[in-house]
Amino acid sequence: MMNLTPTLQDCKLLDAQDPLRDLRDQFDLPPGVIYLDGNSLGVLPKTTSARVAHAVTREWGTDLIKSWNTAGWFTLPQRVGDKIARVIGAQPGEVVAADSTSINLFKVLAAALHIAKADHPHKTKIVSERSNFPTDLYIAEALCKERGYTLQLVEADEIAAALQADVAVLMLTHVNYRTGAMHDMQAVTAQAHAQGVLTVWDLAHSAGAVPVDLNGSGADFAVGCGYKYLNGGPGAPAFVWVHPQHTDHFWQPLAGWWGHAAPFAFTPDYQPAKGITRYQCGTQPILSLTALDCGLDAFLAAEALGGMTALRQKSLALTGLFMQLVRTRLHGHGFGIATPAQEALRGSQVSLTRAEGAYAIVQALIARGVIGDFRAGDGGQHPDILRFGFTPLYVGYADVWQAAEHLCQVMQTGEWQDARFAQKNAVT
């Protein structure tokens, strides 16, 4: 198939032969929509509405405060964390679902700086990728200003050279949010450790989309998002993982009562809980955690079908198909492909570039029911991006072909040049 331009019939045959095809039935996909934005917000699982309604009407409405015990609310962050652990190469008891990615990043980055300073007081830099997700850079910038460190931003191919003797922490996103390019976590972590540098990984665009092996790679800290590929709903709680060798080494800086060893002892002094529980802060959002718990169940179902390995194989096939269709069917329309062609270097998205009209083209596709998103460039090295996420749990091969067909029609007819598609929304 890869030597010819696939037809819609070819893609329908692939869907019929797909061993993961029944996983799609676990999600409530709107009719007539081709959803290629799961890397921004995952689709609603069919079980979520009833499960959250039960938590509202029965657990909260009827059982009230008893549900902290009777419904297991108090341990829900750890139980959801254990489900997440199964898709990111962690062990039970090593992950907690809590707070937001930004807050969790602050916790682990502060912990990493404390550990680094204790062992190597001369290390005064955090290194990160210039195209890292902005909130990560903002958190790092704030910590650097507060603690007298320097944030050094480099391009992806400059990371190894930047790991000098004065670097305390390397902070990277595993899969780049703009391009979909993926780092070799094990190799990069080994490079960092060889220079005495701790690693902090953001898994927002890889957890649930690509295989991750935190323990196997020797990573030090990781955070991630619950509302993208994990399908936890808008604003779903994030998660945090800390290598067991570091977990009890330091009080994380947001020492709230849920991270206390005995929160209901109500002592005036802080005694951190053992293990990852100390990385909680205040009272956690139970209704949102309930929704995230449902979102993770699809991955448990996928385990019987090959788990993350099978999902990765399908993801590569879907992204490869879309890239092939763009090259063959949209040649001459000014598109570039920012996502690496090499399978080992790409996540589960394809990012297209175009000198003009990227935002309007995305809006024209959305009007047709093909939902991707737009990310602005910087007017220099990083161009505007048309971004398409391919979630193997619910995206099929025919979806990919039809999305490319709609893109062809948008370009061939000049439909994207309609003035209404140039009107910028608050969220792009």
C-alpha positions, 0 to 999 in steps of 0.5 A: 500500500505504501508504494501507491496512493491508497484509495478509500476502499483500501482504507475501509479494508484496513479498518475491517482488518484492524484488531483494535477497531472495537475500541472505538465503540467505547467513545461517544463520537459525534456523527459526521465528525472526523476528530483529529484533535485528541492531542488537545482534548480527548473524546468523551467515553460512553461510560463517563456521563453516567459515572459522573452523574452517579458521583453527583447524585448518589455519592455527593447528593445522597451519601454526602460527606460519607463518600470520602470513605464509602465511595473511596474518594480519598484514595481516588488520586492514587487509584487513578494514578495506578491506572496511568502508571500502566501506560507510562512504564511506572509501577503501582504506587509511583503515580498520583493524579492531582492538580494541573500539569503546570502545578505538578511541573513546579513541584518536580522542578523545584524538587530536582533543583533542590536535589541538584543543589545539595549534591552539586552547588555549582550547577546553576542552569536549567536547559530546555528546548526553545520550542517546548510548550510555553507553560513549561518555560514559564514555570521554569523561568519563574523558578529561575528568577526566584532561586537565582538560576538561569534558563538556557533554551536550545534547539533540539539538535543542541541539547547534547552540547548544552549539557555542560558542568553547570547544568542542574536539570534538563527539562523536556517534553517527550513529544513536541507539541508543535511538530510531533517530534519525539525524543529518545527518552532513554538515550537523552536521559543517559546523556544527561546522567553522564553529565550529572544532570537530572531529567524532568519529562513532560508526557502531555503529548505522549501518555496514552499515545506512544509507549513510555517506559519511565523506569526503564529509561531511568528518568528522574521526574515526569508530569503529564496531562489527563485531558488529551490522549487519556480522555479525562475531559476538559481541565482533567487532573494531571499526574506526577511521577517521581523515581523511587530513589528521589521520592522521599528525598525532598519536601515538594514545595507545595506542602499541602495537607493532602500530602501530609502523612496524617492529614486528619491528625491536623497537626500544626507542623508538616510531616510529608507522607511516604512516597508519591502521596506527598506530591499532592497538595490540597483537596483534589477535584473528585468529579474530575478525577471520576471522569478521568478514571473512566477515560483510562478504562479504554487502555485497560481494554486495549491491554488484551489486544496488545496494549500500548505496543498495538496502539503504537503500531496503529498510530504509526500506520495512521500518521504514515498514511496521512503523510503519504496522502499529503505528499501525493494528493496535495503536492503543489499546494504549498504544504510542508510536513514538520513531523519527522518521517522516521517512525522512531522520531514521531509521536501520534500527530502530523503537523503541516506548515504553510506560508499563508492561510494555515489558520483559515485552512484549519477553520475551513476543515472544521466547518466540514467536520474535520477537526484539527487545530492551529498553532501560531509560529514566531515569524522566524524559525518556527512557522505556523502549524496545522496540527492533526492528532491521530488517537488510535483508540478511535481514529480509523484509516478511512477517517484519515483518507476522508480528512485528506480528501476534505483538505484537497477540496478546501485547497482546490476550490479556494474555500479557505479564502472565505473571509469568515475563516480568517476571523480568529477565535480566542482558542485556536 
